[in-house]
Amino acid sequence: MKTFLKPLLKPFAAFFEGHAKAHYRLERHSLGLTAAIIVAAGIGGFIEIAPLFTIDETVEAAPDMRLYTPLEQAGRDIYIREGCYACHSQMIRALRDEVERYGPYSLAAESQYDHPMLWGSKRTGPDLARLGEKYSDDWHVRHLVDPRALVPESVMPHYAFLLDAGLDVESLPDRLAALRAVGVPYSDEMIASASADAIGQALPDTDRADGVFDRYGEETAVRLFDGSADRVSEMDALVAYLQVLGRLTDLPAQIQPVPEG
C-alpha cells in the first residue's frame, strides 16, 4: 500500500517541502516577517470590519420592537445567572429543519437590545428563540421546579428555589440605567418607575399594573406568573422572560422563510 501511494503523494510532498523552506527563510528576516504579519492582520481585520459599513442596509428595521419590561429584564438576568444559555440557544438558523421545528428564523433586529446577546450554539436542550406563550405559565413553573416530571429524559437541573426567592426590585432602576448607557432607549420615566412596574406586572391586582401598559404597550403580559399573589418572586421574573421570547416584534412572522432545498 505504501509503495502504491508514494508516487501519488510525491507532488504534495515536494509542495510542502518547498513551502516549509520559504517559511523558514521568511522567519530569518525580521523585517519581512513583520511585514507579512501586518499584511495578514490587515486582511483579516478588513474582512471583519467591512460588514459594519453596510449594517444599516443588512439589518432589518422593526418599528414595532418593544423593550423588555423591568420584570422581563430581571428574568433575563436570572437566566444568565443560572447558566441557562450554556444548554439553550436563542437563534434559529435559516435551515429547513430548524424553521420547521422552531418557526421563523431569527433576525438581527430581534437582538438589538440584548446585552449580552444569547444566541449560543450549544443545544443540550431545545432552542428557545420562539418559546414565548408556547406553554402556559403553570407548565413553566412545574417544569422549572421538577423538569423530569414533565420531560422524563431531561437532564435540566431543578430550580424550585426560585419560588421562595424574592425578586430584588430595588436594583431595577440602576439596571435599566446601565442598559441605557449602552444604547437601550429606556426613558427617564421607565427608569424611575422600574421597581413599581416590576411589581405591577407580576401582581395585576395592584394599582401599579396600569403603568406597565402605559409604558410598554397593551400587549404586555400582566399576570401572576408563578401563581402566587403573596410577593414578586424570581420565578415570576424568569417565567415572564421566557414568555416574551420571540414576541417583542412581529417582524419574523411577516418575513416568511423560504426553506432551501
N, C-alpha and C positions, 0 to 999 in steps of 0.2 A: 504493500500500500504506500509506504514512504517513497519507494522508487518511482511509483506511478505519479505521485503528487509533486515530486521535486521539480520536474520541468514546468508544471503549471504555476508553481509558486515562485520560480526563479525571477520573472519580471517584477513581481511585487517586492521580493527581497532586495533587488537592485534599487528600486524606487525608494524604499525606506532607508536603505543604507546611504544613498545619496542625500536624502532629506536630513538624516542624522548628522552627516558631515557638514552640511550647510548650517544647521542649527548650532553645531559646535563652533564653527568659525564665527558665527554671529555673537555667541556668548563671550568670545575672546576679545571683542571690540566693544567697550563700554558705551561709546557714543552711538554706535549702530544699534546696540541692544536697547538703549534708552529711547532712540527714535522709533524703533519698532514697537515698543511698549506704548508710546504716546499715540502712534497711529492706530494700534489695535484698540486702545481705550477710547480714542476719539470716535472710531466707527461704532463701537458698542454703545457709547453714550448717545450718539446721534440716533441710533435705532430706537433707544429707549425714550428719548425726549421728543422725537419728531411727531408722534401721535398727539402730543399735547397741543400742537399748533392747530389741529383740526378738531379738537374736542367739542367745540361748540356745534360743529356740523354732525358729529357722530353720536352724541348723547341726546337721546330723545327728551323733549320738553314734556313735563307732566304738570299742567296748570292746576289740576285738582289735587296735587300732592299735599297731604296734611302732615303736621308734625306729630311726633309721639307725645302723648299726654304725659304729665309728670308720673302718673301711676305706671304707664306702659314703659317709660324710660327707666323707672326704678326696677321693673321686672326684667328689662334688658340687662341692667347691671347685675341682677341676681343670676341671670342666665350665664353671664360671663364669669361671675364669681364662682359658680358651681362647675365650671368647665364643660357646659353642655355643648359648646362649639367644637370640642375635641371629638365628639361622636356624631354630630349632626351638621350637615352643610346647610347653607341657605342660598343656593344658587342652582337653578335648573338650567342645564345646558341645552342648546338648540339641537338636540338629537331626538329622533323619533321615539325611542323607548322612554326617554325622560319626560318628553312632552305628554305622551300617552299615559304615563303613570302619575305625574305630578301636576300637569296643567301647563299654561303658557310659560315659555322660557323667561328667565329673569332678564330685566332691563337695567342698564346702568342708573337710570333715573330713580329707581326704587331704593338705591343705596346712597343717595346724595346726602342724606342727613345722618348716616350711620358712622359713628366714631367710637370704636374702630369698626371697620366692616367685618362681617361674619360669614363671608362666602364659604370658606372652608373647602376641603377636598376629601376629608375622611368621612366615610359613611358606615360607621358601626350600626347606627340607626338610620332611619329614612331622612331624606331632605325635608326641611321644614318651611321652605320659602312660601308655600301656598297653604300652610296649616290653618290659617285663621278661619274660625267658625266651621271648620270641617267636623269637629266634635263638640259636644256640649261642655259647659264649664264643669259639670259634675264628672264627666268622663275624665277630663284633665286632672281634676283633683284626685280621683281614685287611682288614676294611672301614676301620678307623682307619688302618692302615698305607698302604693304597692304595685309596681309595674307588672309583675308576673301574675297578678290576679286577673289582668285583662289580656296580657300578651305572654302566654306561658314560656315562650322561647326567649324572652327579653333578657338582656344582661345589664339593663339600666339599674343604677343604684336607687335606693329609696330616698324620698325627700319629704317624709311625713313631718319632719321638724319645722317645715315652712308654715304649717298651720298654727304652730304655737309661737312663732317668731313675729313680734310686732314690727311693722314697717317703720323705718326711721323717716318720717315725713318732714322733719325739721331741716334736714340737709338738702331737700329737693331744690329750693331756690338757688343754692350755690351750685348744684349740679347743672341746672339749666343755664345759669350764667356762664359756667365754664364751657358748655356746648356752644353758646352764642359767640364766645371768643374765638371758636374755630369755624364759625360760619353758619351755624344753625340759626335761622331767623326767629328766635323767641323774642317776643316783645317784652317791654318793661312790665306790662300788666300780667303777662303769662308767668314771668319770673316771680313777681311779688305774690301771685296767687297760687304758686305751685303746691304748697302744703295743703291749702284748702281744697284745691282741685283734686288732689290725690284722694283725700277723704271723701269728697263728693262723688267721685266716680265709683268708689268701692262701696259706699253707703248711700244708695239712691234716695232714701227717705229723709236725708238731712237737707237743710236749706242751702247747702253748698253745691248740690248737683246741677242747678241751673247754670252756674258759672262755667261748668265744663262744656256744656253745649254752646254757650256764647263764645267761648274762646277757641274751641276745637271742632265745632260743627255738630249738626243734628245727628249725623251718622255715628257719632262716638258711642261706644257701648258703655252704659252706666248701669251697673247691677252688682249684686252680691256674688262676686266671682268665686269665693270659697264657700259660699252658702251660709255664712255667719254674719250677723249684724252687730256682733259684740265690739269688733275693732277692725282696723285695716291690718291685714297680715301680709307677710312676704308671699304667701300663697296667692293672695289677691293680685299682687303685682305681677307675679310670674304668669299666672293664667291670663291676665289682661294683656300681657305682652304676646303670649302665644296666640291669642285670639285675634290679634291685629296683623299678624304676619301675612304679607301679601295683599293687604286690604287698605293700604294707605293711599293708593291711587288705582283708578280703573284702566289705566293705560295698557297694561299687559293683555287684558281681555279684549281691548279694542284692536290691538295688533294681533290678528290671528296667525299663529305659527303655521308654516308650511313645512311639514316633516320632509327631510331629504330621503330620497330613495336608497 
